[in-house]
Amino acid sequence: MSAEMTRPAEASAPDEDAEHLASLGYSYEKQFKREMTFWGNVSLGFTYLSPVVGIYSLFAISLGLAGPPMFWSLLIVGAGQLLVALVFGEVVSNYPVAGGVYPWSRRLWGRKWGWMNGWIYLIALLATIASVAYASGPYLAAFLGLEGTVDSTILSALAVIAVATVLNLMGTGVLNKVAMIGLIAELGGAVVVGFWLLVSHRNHDLSVLFDTFGAGEGSDYFFAFAAAGLIGIFQYYGFEACGDVAEEVPNPGRTIPKAMRMTIYIGGAAAMFVCLSLILAVPDFAAVISGADADPLTNVLMAAFGPVGFRVVIGVVLISFISCVLSLQAAASRLTYSMARDRILPFSGVLGRFSEKRHVPPYALLIAALFPALVVVGSKVSEDALVAIISFAAMGMYMGFQMVVLASLRARLKGWKPAGKFTLGAWGLPVTVLALVWGVLGMANMAWPRTPEAGWLSNHIVLISSVAVVAIGALYMAVRKPHLLGDAPAGDAGLARERADVR
């Protein structure tokens, strides 16, 4: 299939990219600089996906729920998300516009669908920035030798947000370089740590990947595995960030679809390798499953590397967290700018401003810093509010994805024929249907109530927060009608003949 999906490589001159962007209704003058290389684009997606952040954050919970077989959820989710990445590749090849899911869904379906998709995805991005920054707090505190208190976690999280914001404000060239440094550091650290654990601290063989060690007893193991599988669901998004910066990549119609797939391949392989090495190094699975060993990851790393080596590993983990926040901010700012450029956000005049010196949207970047910072600080006042916001993060991402997939399916059934430099050909329809089915199953898994003893609110917080975000967006759209503002093209998939140079 891959041989048919990509056509022979050919150079794309900057003026051709500018002409294509102009054909989509956007002037290339005073806009982003196309300074992001293919590997820079891959690095952006990889550091956003961040296998180290995902695995280190949820390893203990997932292993405790389902035992070592939780490892296979990474393979299953990776395959499902690859389907989504293939659909996104077709769409971005046709519409290589900054902002990702918002302009894609606007062109595929229409103004209302595009606005709602942009709203949901923007809130999800901002919530994810807050959650990743907050999760980095204990690691930075440990690295600095600080006591792990709520205050130290908040201050550490704010420091991570501040560093990422400063780097983003320096422009696409700096973003490209820092993302690549993050990829090298994270991938290199994952390989070194993984091999060291496998060589010198392996306590089990591969057979444990098929042994539950009593996890899920008293209930259907499928549900325990599904709950543990959230480690994979939370892991495999980030590839869409490759398309959020479409106006900063030369030859985006060919480069970005390939970068999206490469993000899945490299990120998935790294996540599985890290997870496997940690599983085989855990000395006592029963202790983890029973809760006696509440932090198996720290215990494994401390035993394998000692206090000094542990701090070095934590340093690499911190680079991963900062790179992840950096990439998330880049995606959020481009989405904000894209919507403000079309004049459909409050304060669009400010948020749509562009720095001709740095070639970045500075005020959109500040939104991607200030909102997450307020959420982090607000955790001091209300942990429940923090939980509610963070609970929506992953669900909002999947909702944003599936709104694009559904819009793509609808447009295809109405006659849209993708005409970019990357197409799925005859595989387009079945892949899109499977991607939609997969996404719906993933969202159902995230929203499924699993702890009746914890109360109604805890069991339905993901669903409640999702309904709240959609309801607020729908109310605002009904009252203010932002989707009617601006004159950017909408719902034109399949109606306008694509430019010959796109084919």
C-alpha positions as a printed Julia matrix, in Angstrom:
503×3 Matrix{Float64}:
   0.0     0.0     0.0
   2.83    2.42    0.86
   4.2     2.28   -2.68
   0.93    3.62   -4.02
   0.42    6.15   -1.27
   3.49    8.24   -1.97
   4.56    9.43   -5.38
   8.11    9.94   -6.59
   9.92   12.7    -4.73
  10.36   16.01   -6.46
  11.72   19.34   -5.33
   9.24   21.95   -4.2
  10.38   25.52   -4.63
   9.3    28.04   -2.02
   7.26   29.95   -4.63
   5.3    26.79   -5.44
   4.44   26.42   -1.75
   3.43   30.09   -1.67
   1.27   29.7    -4.76
  -0.47   26.66   -3.3
  -1.13   28.55   -0.06
  -2.49   31.48   -2.06
  -4.78   29.11   -3.97
  -6.22   28.09   -0.6
  -7.02   31.71    0.22
  -4.0    32.81    2.27
  -1.25   35.24    1.33
   2.3    34.05    1.91
   3.58   37.59    2.53
   4.54   38.44    6.14
   3.88   34.89    7.22
   5.83   31.96    8.62
   9.29   31.14    7.35
   9.64   27.66    5.88
  12.59   26.75    8.09
  11.36   23.44    9.46
  13.13   20.46    7.92
  11.66   16.98    7.51
  13.46   15.72   10.62
  12.55   18.89   12.45
   8.92   18.14   11.62
   9.33   14.55   12.8
  11.03   15.82   15.96
   8.1    18.15   16.65
   5.65   15.27   16.42
   7.94   12.92   18.38
   8.55   15.3    21.27
   4.81   16.05   21.4
   4.03   12.32   21.43
   6.98   11.89   23.87
   7.27    8.18   24.67
   9.27    8.9    27.82
   6.63   11.3    29.18
   3.79    8.91   28.37
   5.42    5.75   29.74
   6.96    7.33   32.83
   3.67    9.02   33.74
   1.41    5.95   33.54
   3.65    2.9    33.86
   2.86    2.14   37.51
  -0.91    2.53   37.08
  -1.07    0.44   33.92
   1.13   -2.35   35.28
  -0.91   -2.46   38.49
  -4.18   -2.79   36.58
  -3.34   -5.49   34.05
   0.13   -6.8    34.82
   2.81   -7.24   32.14
   0.35   -7.9    29.26
  -0.46   -4.19   29.37
   2.56   -3.92   27.04
   0.46   -5.13   24.11
  -1.87   -2.16   24.37
   0.94   -0.03   22.93
   0.98   -2.16   19.8
  -2.82   -2.15   19.45
  -3.22    1.6    19.96
  -0.27    2.33   17.69
  -1.94    0.43   14.86
  -5.23    2.25   15.41
  -3.62    5.67   15.48
  -1.62    4.89   12.34
  -4.97    4.66   10.54
  -5.81    8.16   11.77
  -2.38    9.42   10.7
  -2.97    8.07    7.19
  -6.28    9.94    6.94
  -4.62   13.11    8.25
  -1.85   12.67    5.67
  -4.35   12.83    2.81
  -6.09   15.86    4.27
  -2.99   17.92    5.05
  -1.59   17.14    1.61
  -4.65   18.89    0.16
  -4.83   21.66    2.77
  -1.33   22.46    4.13
  -2.54   25.37    6.27
  -1.37   26.34    9.77
  -3.66   25.18   12.55
  -4.25   21.54   11.62
  -7.65   20.17   12.55
  -9.48   23.53   12.36
  -8.74   24.43    8.71
  -9.02   20.77    7.67
 -12.48   20.29    9.12
 -13.57   23.75    7.91
 -12.67   22.88    4.32
 -14.03   19.32    4.51
 -17.39   20.11    6.14
 -18.09   23.79    6.8
 -17.91   26.79    9.09
 -19.78   25.42   12.11
 -17.97   22.09   12.11
 -14.61   23.8    11.68
 -15.21   26.26   14.51
 -16.37   23.58   16.93
 -13.46   21.33   16.04
 -11.02   24.18   16.56
 -12.62   25.06   19.91
 -12.51   21.5    21.25
  -8.98   20.86   20.06
  -7.69   24.2    21.4
  -9.07   23.54   24.88
  -7.62   20.03   24.75
  -4.2    21.37   23.77
  -4.18   23.96   26.54
  -5.31   21.35   29.07
  -2.6    18.98   27.86
   0.08   21.66   28.27
  -1.08   22.15   31.85
  -1.15   18.41   32.57
   2.31   17.72   31.11
   3.83   20.73   32.89
   2.24   19.68   36.18
   3.47   16.1    35.71
   7.0    17.43   35.15
   6.94   19.21   38.51
   7.94   16.26   40.73
  10.78   15.34   38.33
  12.23   18.86   38.35
  11.85   19.05   42.13
  13.64   15.7    42.5
  16.39   16.81   40.1
  16.95   19.98   42.15
  16.78   18.1    45.42
  13.62   19.85   46.57
  10.97   18.3    48.78
   8.06   17.0    46.7
   5.33   19.36   47.92
   2.41   20.92   46.07
   4.19   24.28   46.08
   7.43   22.88   44.62
   5.43   21.04   41.96
   3.59   24.22   40.97
   6.76   26.32   40.84
   8.57   23.64   38.84
   5.67   23.37   36.37
   5.63   27.14   35.89
   9.36   27.1    35.24
   8.92   24.46   32.52
   6.15   26.51   30.87
   8.3    29.65   31.01
  11.34   27.97   29.41
   9.23   26.47   26.62
   7.55   29.84   25.94
  10.84   31.71   25.65
  12.18   29.12   23.21
   9.01   29.24   21.11
   9.12   33.02   20.91
  12.55   32.8    19.26
  11.06   31.53   16.01
  10.67   28.48   13.79
  14.42   27.98   13.38
  14.91   27.67   17.14
  11.81   25.46   17.43
  13.24   23.19   14.72
  16.61   22.89   16.49
  15.25   22.45   20.0
  12.75   19.82   18.82
  15.59   17.88   17.18
  17.69   18.15   20.35
  14.7    16.88   22.29
  14.29   13.93   19.92
  17.99   13.01   20.16
  18.06   13.36   23.95
  14.83   11.47   24.53
  15.5     8.72   22.0
  19.12    8.38   23.1
  18.18    8.33   26.75
  15.45    5.76   26.14
  17.87    3.48   24.27
  20.65    3.79   26.86
  18.36    3.28   29.85
  16.52    0.44   28.14
  19.65   -1.46   27.13
  21.21   -1.03   30.57
  18.11   -2.41   32.24
  17.92   -5.33   29.81
  21.59   -6.19   30.15
  22.23   -5.7    33.86
  18.89   -5.59   35.68
  16.58   -7.94   33.83
  14.65  -10.13   36.26
  12.3   -11.91   33.82
  12.1   -13.31   30.31
   9.59  -12.43   27.6
   7.09  -15.04   28.8
   5.88  -12.62   31.49
   4.23  -10.55   28.76
   1.6   -13.29   28.6
   1.15  -13.72   32.38
  -1.24  -11.49   34.32
   0.21  -12.45   37.75
  -3.27  -12.19   39.21
  -4.11   -8.74   37.85
  -7.79   -8.21   37.13
  -8.89  -11.12   39.33
 -12.5   -10.94   40.36
 -13.54   -9.25   37.14
 -13.38   -9.81   33.41
  -9.7    -9.37   32.47
 -10.72   -7.63   29.25
 -11.91   -4.63   31.27
  -8.69   -4.58   33.3
  -6.67   -4.68   30.08
  -8.81   -1.94   28.54
  -8.23    0.28   31.57
  -4.49   -0.4    31.46
  -4.6     0.31   27.74
  -5.1     3.97   28.52
  -1.29    4.14   28.63
  -1.37    3.57   24.88
  -4.31    5.89   24.28
  -2.56    8.7    26.16
   0.66    7.89   24.34
  -0.2     8.02   20.65
  -1.09   11.55   19.79
   1.34   14.19   18.65
   1.69   13.21   15.01
  -0.98   15.79   14.15
   1.41   18.53   15.34
   3.4    17.89   12.16
   0.46   19.39   10.27
  -0.16   22.26   12.69
   3.0    23.95   11.35
   2.23   23.23    7.69
   3.12   26.77    6.61
   6.62   26.39    8.09
   7.6    23.26    6.15
   8.89   23.21    2.56
   6.9    20.94    0.24
   4.33   20.23    3.0
   2.03   18.1     0.84
   4.68   15.42    0.62
   6.8    16.06    3.7
   4.15   16.21    6.43
   2.29   12.94    5.69
   5.62   11.12    5.76
   6.62   12.88    8.98
   3.32   11.89   10.61
   3.89    8.24    9.85
   7.52    8.42   10.94
   6.4     9.92   14.25
   4.19    6.89   14.86
   6.94    4.44   13.87
   9.76    5.97   15.91
   7.63    7.08   18.83
   5.85    3.74   19.04
   9.08    1.74   18.86
  10.68    3.9    21.56
   7.63    3.66   23.83
   7.48   -0.13   23.49
  11.21   -0.5    24.09
  11.12    1.68   27.23
   8.04   -0.13   28.54
   9.51   -3.58   27.83
  12.81   -2.83   29.58
  10.98   -1.5    32.64
   8.62   -4.48   32.81
  11.45   -7.01   32.67
  13.33   -5.1    35.37
  10.49   -5.02   37.92
  11.44   -7.52   40.63
   7.99   -8.32   42.03
   4.85   -7.93   39.93
   2.6    -9.09   42.76
   3.79   -6.18   44.91
   2.92   -3.7    42.15
  -0.5    -5.23   41.51
  -1.34   -5.32   45.23
  -0.17   -1.74   45.71
   2.69   -2.62   48.03
   5.11   -1.22   45.44
   3.37    2.03   44.49
   6.27    3.46   42.47
   7.97    0.62   40.61
   9.53    2.93   38.04
  11.51    5.0    40.54
  12.52    1.91   42.46
  13.78    0.2    39.29
  15.75    3.22   38.12
  17.26    3.87   41.56
  18.34    0.25   41.89
  19.83    0.19   38.39
  21.62    3.55   38.35
  22.14    4.62   41.95
  21.54    8.17   43.24
  23.89    9.91   40.8
  22.82    7.93   37.75
  19.19    8.34   38.75
  19.61   12.12   38.7
  21.13   11.92   35.22
  18.15    9.88   34.02
  15.79   12.39   35.6
  17.66   15.13   33.71
  16.94   13.38   30.41
  13.32   12.94   31.45
  13.1    16.69   32.12
  14.4    17.44   28.64
  11.59   15.23   27.35
   9.0    17.13   29.38
  10.27   20.54   28.24
  10.38   19.4    24.61
   6.86   18.05   24.94
   5.53   21.33   26.34
   7.43   23.22   23.63
   5.78   21.18   20.87
   2.35   21.42   22.46
   2.68   25.2    22.71
   3.73   25.42   19.07
   0.65   23.44   18.03
  -1.7    25.46   20.27
  -0.32   28.8    19.1
  -0.63   27.89   15.41
  -4.21   26.76   15.95
  -5.04   29.96   17.84
  -3.39   32.07   15.16
  -5.15   30.19   12.36
  -8.57   30.8    13.92
  -7.74   34.43   14.76
  -6.45   35.03   11.23
  -9.88   33.96   10.01
 -11.34   36.39   12.59
 -13.46   33.81   14.4
 -12.0    34.1    17.93
 -12.56   36.78   20.57
  -9.75   39.35   20.38
  -8.8    38.08   16.92
  -7.16   41.41   16.16
  -4.58   40.76   18.87
  -4.28   36.97   18.63
  -3.89   37.2    14.86
  -0.9    39.53   15.06
   2.32   38.24   13.59
   5.9    39.11   14.48
   7.71   39.95   11.25
  11.01   39.74   13.12
  10.54   36.28   14.64
   7.92   34.99   12.2
   5.75   33.65   15.01
   2.36   34.74   16.45
   3.54   36.12   19.84
   0.15   36.75   21.43
  -1.17   33.36   20.41
   1.93   31.88   22.05
   1.22   33.81   25.24
  -2.25   32.25   25.39
  -0.52   28.84   25.2
   1.52   29.88   28.24
  -0.89   31.89   30.39
  -3.91   29.54   30.34
  -1.89   26.42   31.36
  -0.06   28.49   33.99
  -3.39   29.6    35.49
  -4.58   25.99   35.58
  -1.38   24.92   37.35
  -1.64   27.74   39.91
  -5.35   27.03   40.33
  -4.52   23.52   41.53
  -3.46   25.15   44.8
  -7.04   26.33   45.28
  -8.95   23.39   43.8
  -7.5    19.99   42.95
 -10.93   18.99   41.64
 -10.75   21.71   38.99
  -7.31   20.49   37.95
  -8.59   16.92   37.69
 -11.58   18.02   35.6
  -9.42   20.0    33.16
  -6.75   17.34   32.82
  -9.41   14.64   32.42
 -10.59   16.35   29.26
  -7.11   16.58   27.71
  -6.85   13.17   26.03
 -10.57   12.9    25.31
 -10.52   16.31   23.64
  -7.62   15.25   21.45
  -9.5    12.17   20.26
 -12.67   14.18   19.71
 -10.72   16.65   17.6
  -9.17   13.81   15.61
 -12.42   12.03   14.96
 -14.2    15.19   13.87
 -11.63   15.44   11.08
 -11.94   11.74   10.23
 -15.75   11.98   10.14
 -15.58   15.13    8.0
 -13.18   13.35    5.66
 -15.53   10.38    5.36
 -18.51   12.64    4.72
 -16.65   14.63    2.07
 -15.45   11.43    0.41
 -18.98   10.02    0.28
 -20.14   13.33   -1.25
 -17.6    13.03   -4.03
 -14.37   14.5    -2.64
 -11.32   12.94   -4.25
  -8.07   13.8    -2.47
  -5.66   15.32   -4.99
  -2.58   16.05   -2.93
   0.88   14.58   -3.29
  -0.07   11.84   -0.81
  -3.17    9.75   -1.4
  -4.46    6.41   -0.19
  -6.06    5.62   -3.53
  -8.54    2.76   -3.36
  -7.63    2.23    0.3
  -8.99    5.66    1.24
 -12.56    4.7     2.12
 -11.84    1.54    4.16
  -8.96    3.19    6.03
 -11.15    6.19    6.9
 -13.98    3.95    8.13
 -11.6     1.88   10.25
  -9.98    5.03   11.66
 -13.41    6.32   12.68
 -14.4     3.03   14.32
 -11.08    2.92   16.15
 -11.45    6.47   17.43
 -14.97    5.89   18.74
 -13.79    2.78   20.61
 -10.89    4.73   22.09
 -13.18    7.5    23.34
 -15.58    4.95   24.82
 -12.66    3.38   26.68
 -11.61    6.75   28.13
 -15.16    7.62   29.27
 -16.04    4.18   30.66
 -16.81    4.25   34.44
 -14.52    1.82   36.28
 -14.6     2.58   40.01
 -18.19    2.5    41.35
 -16.9     2.86   44.9
 -15.33    6.25   44.05
 -18.68    7.91   43.42
 -20.63    9.16   40.43
 -18.56   12.28   39.77
 -15.21   10.49   39.69
 -16.57    7.8    37.4
 -17.99   10.25   34.88
 -15.55   13.17   35.09
 -14.21   12.58   31.57
 -17.71   12.53   30.09
 -18.83   15.52   32.18
 -15.85   17.66   31.23
 -16.29   16.76   27.56
 -19.99   17.65   27.57
 -19.18   20.91   29.37
 -16.59   21.96   26.75
 -18.95   21.14   23.87
 -21.9    22.88   25.58
 -19.93   26.06   26.25
 -18.68   26.1    22.67
 -22.16   25.49   21.28
 -23.67   28.24   23.48
 -21.02   30.73   22.41
 -21.51   29.77   18.77
 -25.29   30.2    19.08
 -25.06   33.6    20.77
 -22.04   35.21   19.1
 -22.06   33.27   15.8
 -18.27   33.41   15.39
 -18.37   30.92   12.54
 -20.07   33.53   10.35
 -17.19   35.97   10.72
 -14.35   36.2     8.23
 -14.3    35.17    4.62
 -11.95   32.15    4.68
 -13.1    29.33    2.37
 -15.27   26.65    3.97
 -16.95   23.42    2.91
 -15.32   23.48   -0.51
 -13.81   19.99   -0.53
 -14.58   18.4    -3.86
 -16.21   21.54   -5.21
 -13.18   23.43   -6.44
 -10.77   21.88   -8.87
  -7.39   21.34   -7.24
  -4.4    23.07   -8.74
  -2.43   21.01  -11.21
   0.78   21.49   -9.26
  -0.78   19.75   -6.25
  -1.16   16.53   -8.19
